[in-house]
């Protein structure tokens, strides 16, 4: 019975070490610590570059565990998905700016009307900006979880 348990334990440890090695390789590649292995012919797991007309694969640098731990201490600036978030923030800023301009220009000297237009467009603009920031934060959280 102990032999079966030891065999299962060794198999589990081996699988976990493979998973950790894969995560280490992905981390090194995401930090730009890799070399390109190229080929003129198709190879499994290679990506084709139509501009250069070659197949390539990113191969992480071989580092010791100490070197890897040292590298992990430094934060990674990841590209966040700012597409929708940026658009919403931009829309919010445009709404605020146009609201102030049209509020002042369209008030015809009536300060109350100008203030109502400015306050209304400011509130609308802030809602768009807040949604953009929330989407950006959620994207960063998702990226951190996937690491």
C-alpha positions as CSV (number, residue, x, y, z in Angstrom):
1,X,0.0,0.0,0.0
2,X,2.8,2.4,0.8
3,X,4.4,1.7,-2.6
4,X,1.1,2.8,-4.3
5,X,0.9,5.9,-2.1
6,X,4.6,6.8,-2.9
7,X,4.1,6.3,-6.6
8,X,1.0,8.5,-6.6
9,X,2.8,11.1,-4.5
10,X,5.8,11.1,-6.9
11,X,3.5,11.4,-9.9
12,X,1.7,14.4,-8.3
13,X,4.9,16.1,-7.4
14,X,6.2,15.6,-10.9
15,X,3.1,17.1,-12.4
16,X,3.2,20.1,-10.1
17,X,6.9,20.7,-11.0
18,X,5.9,20.7,-14.7
19,X,3.2,23.2,-14.0
20,X,5.6,25.5,-12.1
21,X,8.2,25.2,-14.9
22,X,5.6,26.2,-17.5
23,X,4.5,29.2,-15.4
24,X,8.2,30.2,-15.0
25,X,8.7,30.0,-18.8
26,X,5.6,32.1,-19.4
27,X,6.7,34.7,-16.8
28,X,10.2,35.0,-18.4
29,X,8.7,35.4,-21.9
30,X,6.2,38.0,-20.7
31,X,9.2,39.9,-19.2
32,X,11.0,39.8,-22.5
33,X,13.7,37.3,-21.3
34,X,13.7,35.0,-24.2
35,X,15.6,34.2,-27.5
36,X,14.0,33.5,-30.8
37,X,14.4,30.1,-32.3
38,X,13.7,30.3,-36.1
39,X,13.2,27.9,-38.9
40,X,12.4,28.2,-42.6
41,X,10.2,25.2,-42.5
42,X,7.1,24.4,-40.4
43,X,7.8,23.2,-36.9
44,X,5.3,22.2,-34.2
45,X,4.5,25.0,-31.8
46,X,6.2,27.6,-34.0
47,X,4.5,30.8,-35.2
48,X,4.7,32.0,-38.7
49,X,5.8,35.6,-39.5
50,X,4.5,36.5,-42.9
51,X,6.7,39.6,-43.2
52,X,10.0,37.8,-42.6
53,X,8.6,34.5,-44.1
54,X,10.0,32.4,-41.2
55,X,8.7,30.3,-38.4
56,X,9.7,31.3,-34.9
57,X,9.3,30.3,-31.3
58,X,10.1,32.2,-28.2
59,X,12.4,30.2,-25.9
60,X,12.9,31.5,-22.4
61,X,16.4,32.0,-21.1
62,X,17.7,29.4,-18.8
63,X,18.1,30.9,-15.3
64,X,19.0,29.5,-12.0
65,X,16.3,29.5,-9.3
66,X,18.2,32.4,-7.5
67,X,18.3,34.4,-10.7
68,X,14.6,33.8,-11.3
69,X,13.6,34.8,-7.7
70,X,15.7,38.0,-8.2
71,X,13.9,38.9,-11.4
72,X,10.4,38.2,-9.8
73,X,11.1,41.0,-7.3
74,X,10.7,43.6,-10.0
75,X,7.2,44.6,-11.1
76,X,6.1,43.9,-14.6
77,X,4.4,46.7,-16.6
78,X,1.8,44.8,-18.5
79,X,-0.3,46.1,-21.3
80,X,-3.8,46.4,-19.9
81,X,-6.8,46.3,-22.1
82,X,-7.4,50.0,-22.3
83,X,-9.6,49.9,-25.5
84,X,-13.0,50.3,-24.0
85,X,-11.8,52.0,-20.8
86,X,-9.9,54.7,-22.8
87,X,-12.9,55.3,-25.0
88,X,-15.2,55.8,-22.0
89,X,-12.7,58.1,-20.3
90,X,-12.3,60.1,-23.5
91,X,-16.1,60.4,-23.9
92,X,-16.4,61.6,-20.3
93,X,-13.8,64.3,-20.8
94,X,-15.4,65.4,-24.1
95,X,-18.8,65.6,-22.4
96,X,-17.4,67.8,-19.6
97,X,-15.5,70.1,-21.9
98,X,-18.4,70.6,-24.4
99,X,-20.8,71.1,-21.5
100,X,-18.8,73.9,-20.0
101,X,-18.3,75.5,-23.5
102,X,-22.0,75.2,-24.5
103,X,-23.2,76.1,-21.0
104,X,-21.3,79.4,-21.1
105,X,-22.0,80.1,-24.7
106,X,-25.6,79.2,-24.7
107,X,-26.6,80.9,-21.5
108,X,-27.2,84.3,-23.0
109,X,-26.0,86.0,-19.8
110,X,-28.3,83.8,-17.5
111,X,-26.0,82.4,-14.9
112,X,-28.5,79.9,-13.6
113,X,-29.0,78.2,-17.0
114,X,-25.2,78.1,-17.5
115,X,-24.7,76.4,-14.0
116,X,-27.5,73.8,-14.7
117,X,-25.9,72.8,-18.0
118,X,-22.4,72.7,-16.6
119,X,-23.4,70.7,-13.5
120,X,-25.5,68.3,-15.6
121,X,-22.8,67.6,-18.2
122,X,-20.2,67.4,-15.5
123,X,-22.2,64.7,-13.7
124,X,-22.7,62.8,-17.0
125,X,-19.0,63.1,-17.8
126,X,-17.9,61.8,-14.4
127,X,-20.1,58.7,-14.8
128,X,-18.3,57.9,-18.1
129,X,-14.9,58.5,-16.6
130,X,-15.8,56.3,-13.5
131,X,-17.0,53.5,-15.8
132,X,-13.7,53.7,-17.7
133,X,-11.6,53.6,-14.6
134,X,-13.7,50.6,-13.2
135,X,-13.2,48.7,-16.4
136,X,-9.5,49.4,-16.3
137,X,-9.2,48.2,-12.7
138,X,-11.2,45.0,-13.5
139,X,-8.8,44.4,-16.4
140,X,-5.8,44.8,-14.2
141,X,-7.3,42.4,-11.6
142,X,-8.0,39.8,-14.3
143,X,-4.4,40.1,-15.5
144,X,-3.0,39.7,-12.0
145,X,-5.2,36.6,-11.4
146,X,-4.0,35.1,-14.7
147,X,-0.4,35.5,-13.7
